[in-house]
Amino acid sequence: MTGGGPAGGTETGALEIDVDDRDDSLYRLLSSAVVPRPIAWVSTRCEDGVDNLAPYSFFTVASVAPPVLLFAPVDGTDGLKDTPRNARDTGEFVVNLVTEDLAEAMNETSATLPAGESEFDRAGLERADSVAVDPPRVAGSKVAFECSLHDLIDVGGSTLVLGEVRHVHVDESVTTDGKIDVDEIEAVGRLAGSQYVRTDDRFSLERPP
Ligand SMILES: Cc1cc2nc3c(=O)[nH]c(=O)nc-3n(C[C@H](O)[C@H](O)[C@H](O)COP(=O)(O)O)c2cc1C
């Protein structure tokens, strides 16, 4: 039985949410339930040459062949955020992996800065030259995907940014026998709000044939 409250609460505490009856954002619900999310730490260079860096956790692999990554900026109060705007204007970006040692710096780069100021400098992060694209990668990031823009797709108040991977940088500290070693990648994921999760508490399941 539905309780009729604005959140669709029931007497048991369960929620039955009829989205058509809601005029507020489902952001909190979506970002609390779709967890943990990997974090794309995206570097771009604006047309004026300023290096931009920002985290996006609405992020996944969109395709393997061709290799395409996807992240989804939600429009800010002024419309398109800097990252999707730079990706649209220059056709290039780099997705940097966030590991625990970089988590605080990553968080710092989510601040809104005045035009002309780079989040790299604000967070004291060293740049490294990319190989296939113009924007720099985060030097301390263990894996970086250099991408050229594949497509931009409007979905209501969000923009899906799809990037085709052109070059991958993998730090030697996360490789074993010439392959990326998942046991060495201390990636962090995002939960809701200011909560994050580590990826070093693991278990395995064999897939059925
Ligand atoms: C861990 C983390 C994940 C985030 N994920 C997203 C996201 O998926 N979509 C989004 O629009 N904003 C996200 N944000 C907020 C943006 O990082 C923030 O709006 C930032 O200022 C955007 O910078 P830009 O305008 O330079 O692109 C996230 C922030 C943090 C700290």
The ligand as an SDF file (V2000), in Angstrom:
LIG
                    3D

 31 33  0  0  0  0  0  0  0  0999 V2000
   33.4230   12.5660   -7.1380 C   0  0  0  0  0  0  0  0  0  0  0  0
   32.6040   13.5540   -7.9370 C   0  0  0  0  0  0  0  0  0  0  0  0
   31.8480   13.1010   -9.0080 C   0  0  0  0  0  0  0  0  0  0  0  0
   31.0880   14.0060   -9.7830 C   0  0  0  0  0  0  0  0  0  0  0  0
   30.3410   13.5220  -10.8110 N   0  0  0  0  0  0  0  0  0  0  0  0
   29.6180   14.3730  -11.5750 C   0  0  0  0  0  0  0  0  0  0  0  0
   28.8350   13.8770  -12.6760 C   0  0  0  0  0  0  0  0  0  0  0  0
   28.8140   12.6810  -12.9860 O   0  0  0  0  0  0  0  0  0  0  0  0
   28.1160   14.7830  -13.3890 N   0  0  0  0  0  0  0  0  0  0  0  0
   28.1620   16.1130  -13.1070 C   0  0  0  0  0  0  0  0  0  0  0  0
   27.5160   16.9010  -13.8040 O   0  0  0  0  0  0  0  0  0  0  0  0
   28.8940   16.6070  -12.0730 N   0  0  0  0  0  0  0  0  0  0  0  0
   29.6320   15.7700  -11.3210 C   0  0  0  0  0  0  0  0  0  0  0  0
   30.3900   16.2630  -10.2900 N   0  0  0  0  0  0  0  0  0  0  0  0
   30.4730   17.7170  -10.0890 C   0  0  0  0  0  0  0  0  0  0  0  0
   31.4900   18.3360  -11.0470 C   0  0  0  0  0  0  0  0  0  0  0  0
   32.7930   17.7950  -10.8220 O   0  0  0  0  0  0  0  0  0  0  0  0
   31.5430   19.8710  -10.7960 C   0  0  0  0  0  0  0  0  0  0  0  0
   30.3140   20.4300  -11.2130 O   0  0  0  0  0  0  0  0  0  0  0  0
   32.6990   20.5480  -11.4880 C   0  0  0  0  0  0  0  0  0  0  0  0
   32.7820   21.8780  -11.0360 O   0  0  0  0  0  0  0  0  0  0  0  0
   32.5370   20.5800  -12.9840 C   0  0  0  0  0  0  0  0  0  0  0  0
   33.6890   21.2020  -13.5070 O   0  0  0  0  0  0  0  0  0  0  0  0
   33.8160   21.7820  -14.9560 P   0  0  0  0  0  0  0  0  0  0  0  0
   32.7870   22.8780  -15.1210 O   0  0  0  0  0  0  0  0  0  0  0  0
   35.2160   22.3060  -14.9740 O   0  0  0  0  0  0  0  0  0  0  0  0
   33.5860   20.6510  -15.9280 O   0  0  0  0  0  0  0  0  0  0  0  0
   31.1200   15.3910   -9.4750 C   0  0  0  0  0  0  0  0  0  0  0  0
   31.8800   15.8440   -8.3730 C   0  0  0  0  0  0  0  0  0  0  0  0
   32.6000   14.9350   -7.6100 C   0  0  0  0  0  0  0  0  0  0  0  0
   33.4160   15.4250   -6.4350 C   0  0  0  0  0  0  0  0  0  0  0  0
  1  2  1  0
  2  3  1  0
  2 30  2  0
  3  4  2  0
  4  5  1  0
  4 28  1  0
  5  6  2  0
  6  7  1  0
  6 13  1  0
  7  8  2  0
  7  9  1  0
  9 10  1  0
 10 11  2  0
 10 12  1  0
 12 13  2  0
 13 14  1  0
 14 15  1  0
 14 28  1  0
 15 16  1  0
 16 17  1  0
 16 18  1  0
 18 19  1  0
 18 20  1  0
 20 21  1  0
 20 22  1  0
 22 23  1  0
 23 24  1  0
 24 25  2  0
 24 26  1  0
 24 27  1  0
 28 29  2  0
 29 30  1  0
 30 31  1  0
M  END
$$$$
